[in-house]
């Protein structure tokens, strides 16, 4: 009973992935954390979305050990655990293999900030972490993926509370947020931005990045101290 709230949150967030066209078959997962209990709920490994229920969400601790549940947790559980353990202010994490974001990740390229849709959510290119080294691959792969993500943020001096998305080189995207719902939102936004950036480069291969004045304007009108987008 004490885990029902995060099971429900994780279930609802996971069910949004196929609805938003972000996953095919079982290619993705969402988790929801309760820091007061020191656990998170995550999708079970390899279970189709149409077979999920709140009760099938698996409860694990912040070291990735199963606490409660009849099924095995997602194979990406340790990546989620590492991020929750080190980034204290996130409440939900999403991993997908959505088409366009994954294509950029496979291309080992940041997504350049070309337009105002991108600037509404980020003031920088969406980072692509370098492909994992052989020693990390041969080690605890999913655990090391968490550090692959955090190392990229550290090297680039990025704040995970400001940039809530990343491409993992040769792999696929991860997003996060204050809640599982916000993490799913970020995943959908990332896929949309990745798609538009791809099309932009097809239309104009030498397109410049968005100028700084427009980046500042569009980000701050939604997120700045004097923001005026939406309803208060």
DONU-982433 format. One record per atom (N, C-alpha, C): residue in one letter; x, y, z. Coordinates in steps of 0.001 Angstrom, whole numbers, padded with zeros to 6 digits, always signed. Layout:
% residues N
aXYZ
...
***
This chain:
% residues 232
x+000821-001209+000000
x+000000+000000+000000
x+000863+001271+000000
x+001987+001258+000713
x+002765+002486+000842
x+003461+002880-000455
x+003511+001967-001438
x+004139+002278-002717
x+003123+002555-003831
x+001845+002516-003499
x+000813+002632-004532
x+000918+003933-005322
x+001288+005027-004643
x+001308+006324-005316
x+002379+006389-006401
x+003555+005806-006142
x+004581+005858-007186
x+004340+004783-008251
x+003721+003680-007863
x+003332+002684-008871
x+002336+003296-009863
x+001369+004023-009329
x+000361+004654-010183
x+000992+005723-011072
x+001880+006533-010494
x+002540+007589-011262
x+003410+007000-012368
x+004156+005949-012052
x+005005+005309-013057
x+004166+004658-014145
x+003073+004012-013751
x+002187+003374-014737
x+001610+004401-015707
x+001055+005476-015176
x+000442+006499-016040
x+001476+007108-016985
x+002670+007362-016476
x+003719+007952-017306
x+004175+006980-018384
x+004338+005713-018020
x+004722+004719-019025
x+003685+004589-020131
x+002425+004660-019766
x+001364+004498-020758
x+001300+005672-021736
x+001872+006803-021348
x+001923+007941-022270
x+002921+007726-023403
x+003923+006900-023203
x+004968+006745-024211
x+004426+006226-025539
x+003658+005117-025557
x+003082+004697-026841
x+002028+005676-027367
x+001291+006308-026471
x+000279+007282-026907
x+000920+008448-027651
x+002119+008827-027254
x+002824+009950-027866
x+003737+009514-029012
x+003740+008224-029336
x+004562+007721-030421
x+006049+007704-030107
x+006398+007581-028822
x+007800+007633-028407
x+008441+006261-028267
x+007640+005194-028324
x+008182+003848-028188
x+007552+002905-029204
x+008295+001856-029525
x+007826+000757-030349
x+008010-000511-029531
x+006998-001370-029515
x+007042-002601-028731
x+007376-002294-027256
x+008539-002674-026767
x+008880-002443-025351
x+010109-001545-025220
x+010349-000697-026235
x+011586+000095-026297
x+011549+001338-025417
x+011369+001226-024129
x+011400+002416-023287
x+010913+002135-021881
x+011103+003116-021011
x+010680+002952-019620
x+010623+004303-018928
x+009771+004368-017911
x+009658+005550-017052
x+009727+005072-015604
x+010318+005906-014752
x+010335+005615-013317
x+009834+006825-012542
x+009371+006567-011317
x+008866+007608-010418
x+009452+007360-009034
x+010071+008381-008443
x+010778+008203-007176
x+009994+008771-005998
x+010157+008149-004831
x+009719+008715-003556
x+010957+008796-002685
x+011499+009990-002537
x+012766+010144-001824
x+012614+009928-000326
x+011438+010202+000198
x+011242+009980+001634
x+011307+008498+001981
x+010929+007650+001026
x+010987+006204+001237
x+012276+005604+000678
x+013003+006385-000133
x+014251+005900-000702
x+014080+004839-001767
x+012969+004911-002514
x+012680+003913-003550
x+012100+004587-004788
x+012117+003841-005896
x+011384+004298-007077
x+010669+003116-007728
x+009611+003450-008460
x+008853+002454-009219
x+009260+002559-010680
x+009427+001419-011340
x+009870+001411-012725
x+009169+000297-013500
x+009077+000484-014794
x+008455-000513-015675
x+009195-001846-015590
x+008458-002957-015606
x+009108-004261-015644
x+009752-004515-017011
x+010810-005275-017023
x+011575-005512-018244
x+010801-006337-019266
x+010768-005845-020505
x+010249-006619-021621
x+008757-006872-021635
x+007998-006178-020817
x+006545-006374-020766
x+005880-005363-021696
x+005053-005811-022667
x+004372-004877-023574
x+003495-003896-022801
x+003367-002710-023356
x+002617-001656-022668
x+001162-002031-022433
x+000559-002759-023386
x-000854-003113-023213
x-001074-004187-022161
x+000009-004712-021599
x-000108-005696-020519
x+000251-005109-019154
x+000574-003829-019131
x+000978-003202-017868
x-000216-002871-016991
x+000066-002736-015702
x-000898-002249-014715
x-000070-001624-013593
x-000690-000803-012746
x+000078-000235-011634
x+000753-001308-010781
x+000077-002422-010558
x+000620-003478-009726
x+001833-004172-010312
x+002040-004031-011624
x+003200-004659-012259
x+004445-003778-012210
x+004287-002529-011773
x+005460-001677-011613
x+006343-002245-010491
x+007642-002255-010699
x+008570-002866-009748
x+009178-001788-008858
x+009241-002052-007567
x+009823-001108-006599
x+011271-001497-006338
x+012179-000532-006514
x+013604-000769-006252
x+014152+000367-005402
x+015270+000109-004726
x+015888+001164-003930
x+016870+001961-004782
x+017516+002958-004186
x+018374+003861-004953
x+019727+003238-005300
x+019915+001978-004919
x+021064+001201-005394
x+020647+000215-006477
x+019360+000250-006841
x+018864-000623-007894
x+018451-002009-007437
x+018384-002243-006117
x+017965-003542-005592
x+016448-003626-005536
x+015890-004746-005962
x+014435-004891-005938
x+013933-004967-004506
x+012925-004162-004223
x+012305-004114-002886
x+010984-004848-002886
x+010226-004678-003971
x+008906-005297-004028
x+008477-005433-005480
x+007832-006551-005801
x+007327-006782-007149
x+007579-008202-007592
x+006692-008710-008449
x+006795-010087-008922
x+007645-010223-010176
x+007934-009117-010841
x+008637-009152-012122
x+010029-008534-012000
x+010857-008795-012982
x+012177-008164-013023
x+012028-006713-013475
x+012739-005787-012857
x+012646-004381-013288
x+013344-004178-014625
x+013095-003040-015228
x+013721-002671-016493
x+015223-002931-016481
x+015762-003314-017630
x+017210-003514-017735
x+017975-002218-017535
x+017285-001076-017651
x+017916+000236-017454
x+017814+000730-016018
x+017368-000109-015106
x+017121+000308-013724
x+018327+000964-013077
x+019511+000411-013268
x+020687+000962-012599
x+021040+002356-013110
x+020730+002659-014370
x+020944+004018-014874
x+020039+004989-014127
x+018771+004632-013975
x+017834+005459-013221
x+018331+005629-011784
x+018783+004529-011173
x+019224+004574-009767
x+020397+005530-009588
x+021364+005484-010490
x+022529+006370-010399
x+022095+007835-010490
x+021222+008138-011433
x+020780+009533-011595
x+019999+010005-010375
x+019089+009187-009863
x+018337+009576-008660
x+019270+009788-007461
x+020266+008957-007339
x+021144+009011-006178
x+022012+010271-006187
x+022410+010721-007368
x+023332+011843-007464
x+022655+013165-007794
x+021538+013113-008468
x+020807+014335-008822
x+019548+014380-007949
x+019634+015107-006872
x+018648+015013-005791
x+017293+015642-006109
x+017226+016465-007143
x+016000+017237-007380
x+015200+016771-008582
x+015382+015520-008988
x+014531+014982-010048
x+013562+013971-009460
x+012355+013939-010030
x+011307+013065-009516
x+010878+011983-010478
x+011315+012093-011742
x+010963+011085-012736
x+012001+011052-013842
x+012198+009877-014434
x+013171+009680-015513
x+012511+008880-016625
x+012817+009253-017873
x+012310+008548-019052
x+013477+008150-019945
x+013416+006938-020461
x+014352+006479-021495
x+013539+005917-022645
x+013785+006407-023852
x+013128+005857-025037
x+014169+005618-026125
x+013698+005022-027210
x+014484+004946-028445
x+013668+005610-029547
x+013108+006785-029227
x+012300+007519-030198
x+013144+007820-031438
x+012505+007817-032593
x+013210+007745-033877
x+014224+008856-034104
x+013803+010101-034041
x+014690+011188-034434
x+015735+011508-033371
x+015337+011477-032109
x+016327+011697-031044
x+017389+010601-031071
x+016962+009365-031313
x+017915+008263-031371
x+018825+008385-032588
x+018283+008870-033704
x+019112+009067-034897
x+020230+010069-034631
x+019916+011160-033916
x+020961+012123-033549
x+021968+011471-032614
x+021483+010665-031646
x+022391+009984-030721
x+023319+009030-031471
x+022768+008299-032432
x+023579+007378-033231
x+024583+008127-034101
x+024235+009338-034468
x+025141+010180-035260
x+026196+010859-034395
x+026071+010697-033076
x+027006+011278-032097
x+027066+012803-032226
x+025897+013409-032408
x+025835+014857-032590
x+024909+015501-031575
x+025329+016655-031048
x+024407+017515-030313
x+023319+017974-031281
x+022156+018308-030744
x+021107+018894-031587
x+021254+020408-031516
x+021635+021049-032619
x+021866+022499-032582
x+020583+023271-032302
x+020731+024406-031666
x+019580+025257-031371
x+019308+026135-032598
x+018374+025684-033427
x+018071+026358-034690
x+016888+027317-034595
x+015941+027037-033682
x+014720+027837-033695
x+014136+028102-032332
x+013033+028834-032341
x+012434+029274-031081
x+011748+028152-030317
x+011327+027085-030999
x+010746+025946-030277
x+011782+025344-029342
x+012994+025207-029846
x+014108+024712-029033
x+014377+025691-027882
x+014414+026981-028205
x+014731+028002-027199
x+013648+028132-026133
x+012432+027714-026439
x+011374+027721-025427
x+011701+026766-024277
x+012597+025801-024531
x+012884+024762-023532
x+014334+024697-023095
x+015255+025135-023944
x+016684+025095-023625
x+017382+026288-024255
x+018429+026764-023616
x+019206+027872-024179
x+020502+027377-024829
x+020696+026064-024873
x+021914+025480-025433
x+021544+024337-026373
x+022521+023895-027160
x+022334+022686-027943
x+022022+021529-026994
x+021181+020612-027435
x+020903+019434-026610
x+022129+018529-026681
x+022751+018235-025540
x+024044+017543-025559
x+023933+016074-025945
x+024975+015618-026626
x+025135+014195-026905
x+026386+013727-026182
x+026219+012845-025224
x+027367+012316-024485
x+028223+011458-025404
x+029537+011521-025282
x+030412+010685-026106
x+030097+009206-025894
x+030318+008378-026921
x+030113+006938-026752
x+030930+006390-025585
x+030383+005388-024943
x+031026+004807-023767
x+032321+004091-024132
x+033332+004234-023278
x+034598+003551-023474
x+034489+002059-023217
x+035454+001301-023755
x+035404-000157-023658
x+035411-000662-022213
x+036202-000014-021361
x+036281-000468-019970
x+034927-000347-019281
x+034210+000751-019553
x+032886+000935-018968
x+031891-000077-019545
x+032008-000355-020845
x+031105-001316-021486
x+031290-002697-020871
x+032537-003080-020621
x+032824-004404-020073
x+032466-004502-018590
x+032284-003358-017940
x+031926-003343-016528
x+030431-003478-016339
x+029889-002735-015408
x+028452-002767-015124
x+027788-001746-016044
x+027405-002189-017226
x+027036-001311-018339
x+025954-000286-017992
x+024841-000753-017457
x+023742+000172-017165
x+024106+001144-016037
x+024836+000672-015064
x+025339+001535-013989
x+026251+002608-014580
x+027150+002221-015452
x+028088+003163-016057
x+027387+004169-016961
x+026250+003793-017536
x+025504+004729-018374
x+025083+005955-017577
x+024732+005747-016310
x+024399+006886-015453
x+025566+007845-015323
x+026762+007311-015174
x+027956+008151-015059
x+028344+008759-016404
x+028074+008046-017479
x+028286+008597-018817
x+027472+009886-018990
x+026242+009862-018512
x+025366+011036-018586
x+025891+012147-017670
x+026175+011807-016421
x+026618+012828-015471
x+027979+013410-015847
x+028869+012590-016382
x+030177+013086-016793
x+030061+014110-017912
x+029145+013872-018834
x+028922+014831-019921
x+028471+016174-019364
x+027542+016150-018403
x+027060+017391-017800
x+028182+018101-017047
x+029008+017336-016344
x+030119+017927-015595
x+031140+018554-016536
x+031493+017856-017598
x+032493+018346-018545
x+032027+019608-019260
x+030730+019715-019482
x+030186+020874-020204
x+029663+021957-019265
x+029782+021706-017977
x+029313+022667-016982
x+027825+022967-017157
x+027038+021913-017345
x+025595+022045-017502
x+024898+021712-016189
x+023754+022343-015976
x+022947+022131-014777
x+021778+021218-015137
x+021674+020062-014468
x+020616+019099-014792
x+019208+019635-014511
x+019104+020690-013677
x+017788+021277-013417
x+017392+022279-014494
x+018339+022683-015324
x+018052+023597-016424
x+017950+022858-017758
x+018832+021901-017976
x+018806+021073-019182
x+018353+019684-018735
x+017125+019331-019085
x+016516+018108-018560
x+016478+016996-019612
x+017483+016962-020475
x+017502+015953-021532
x+018915+015770-022057
x+019177+014570-022577
x+020489+014264-023148
x+020338+013141-024164
x+021248+013130-025128
x+021402+011996-026024
x+022633+011229-025563
x+022527+009921-025478
x+023681+009093-025120
x+024256+008552-026423
x+025482+008935-026733
x+026088+008601-028010
x+026017+007119-028337
x+025608+006817-029587
x+025429+005449-030085
x+024237+004733-029459
x+023533+005418-028544
x+022474+004735-027807
x+021131+005428-028073
x+020694+006305-027200
x+019351+006871-027310
x+019177+007965-026252
x+018008+008619-026219
x+017808+009719-025269
x+017361+009293-023884
x+017720+010137-022905
x+017171+010103-021556
x+016668+011508-021246
x+015547+011590-020536
x+015044+012873-020038
x+014623+012687-018584
x+014448+013801-017893
x+014044+013759-016482
x+013291+015040-016161
x+012739+015099-014960
x+012013+016289-014545
x+011630+016190-013081
x+010976+017231-012594
x+010544+017249-011195
x+009529+016152-010900
x+008789+015749-011932
x+007785+014699-011811
x+007924+013746-012995
x+007368+012540-012899
x+007370+011651-014061
x+006647+012268-015260
x+005558+012987-015008
x+004824+013628-016107
x+005685+014653-016827
x+006480+015426-016071
x+007367+016413-016696
x+008478+015716-017485
x+008957+014587-017000
x+009978+013837-017722
x+009432+013324-019053
x+008182+012867-019060
x+007545+012432-020312
x+007370+013611-021255
x+006919+014738-020724
x+006793+015962-021520
x+008129+016291-022184
x+009196+016235-021403
x+010519+016549-021949
x+010932+015564-023039
x+010549+014309-022882
x+010863+013302-023891
x+010147+013598-025212
x+008882+014007-025121
x+008121+014358-026328
x+008677+015613-026981
x+009037+016608-026161
x+009633+017837-026684
x+010954+017530-027383
x+011790+016699-026772
x+013073+016342-027363
x+012886+015682-028726
x+011949+014751-028829
x+011719+014079-030113
x+011257+015080-031174
x+010395+016004-030792
x+009903+017021-031725
x+011025+017938-032191
x+011877+018376-031262
x+013004+019236-031608
x+013991+018486-032511
x+014236+017217-032194
x+015145+016407-033004
x+014627+016259-034433
x+013329+016059-034562
x+012706+015932-035888
x+012847+017237-036672
x+012514+018348-036037
x+012589+019642-036716
x+014019+020010-037095
x+014985+019678-036214
x+016379+019976-036527
x+016859+019163-037723
x+016435+017905-037790
x+016772+017065-038941
x+016222+017665-040237
x+014954+018051-040225
x+014336+018634-041422
x+014990+019963-041787
x+015337+020743-040785
x+015976+022042-041025
x+017279+021870-041797
x+018080+020883-041401
x+019356+020662-042078
x+019171+020096-043486
x+018043+019417-043733
x+017769+018939-045091
x+017407+020096-046014
x+016695+021073-045473
x+016280+022236-046266
x+017441+023189-046493
x+018246+023381-045442
x+019388+024311-045538
x+020550+023745-044728
x+021487+023110-045427
x+022602+022439-044755
x+023534+023401-044040
x+023489+024664-044399
x+024376+025650-043777
x+023614+026621-042879
x+022472+026209-042391
x+021650+027080-041550
x+022419+027489-040289
x+022374+028760-039911
x+023054+029184-038678
x+022221+028867-037446
x+022866+028854-036298
x+022138+028697-035046
x+021301+029946-034774
x+020298+029780-033957
x+019430+030886-033560
x+020252+031960-032853
x+019979+033209-033168
x+020770+034274-032548
x+020417+034418-031066
x+021397+034903-030304
x+021296+034928-028849
x+020110+035742-028346
x+019789+036821-029028
x+018675+037659-028573
x+017362+036886-028596
x+017148+036068-029627
x+015922+035275-029706
x+015943+034118-028709
x+017111+033526-028489
x+017208+032474-027478
x+016793+033032-026124
x+017361+034157-025761
x+017068+034783-024465
x+015591+035154-024357
x+015055+035756-025405
x+013654+036194-025389
x+012709+035015-025197
x+012891+033965-025993
x+011942+032853-025952
x+012063+032031-024675
x+013267+031872-024175
x+013405+031116-022930
x+012841+031899-021754
x+013160+033173-021689
x+012747+033965-020527
x+011260+034284-020511
x+010618+034330-021670
x+009172+034616-021638
x+008381+033439-021076
x+009015+032244-021066
x+008375+031084-020455
x+008932+030753-019080
x+010229+031050-018862
x+010882+030572-017645
x+011547+031669-016809
x+011627+032871-017327
x+012314+033938-016626
x+011509+034514-015471
x+012103+035410-014690
x+011413+036002-013529
x+010196+036834-013927
x+010189+037346-015151
x+009052+038140-015632
x+008296+037389-016742
x+008272+036085-016658
x+007615+035279-017689
x+006147+035663-017826
x+005668+035588-019038
x+004267+035933-019295
x+003547+034919-020161
x+004179+033787-020398
x+003515+032704-021154
x+002579+031926-020235
x+001405+031589-020726
x+000455+030779-019945
x-000330+031581-018934
x-000992+030871-018041
x-001861+031497-017044
x-001201+031452-015656
x-001342+032476-014905
x-000765+032512-013559
x-001827+032104-012540
***
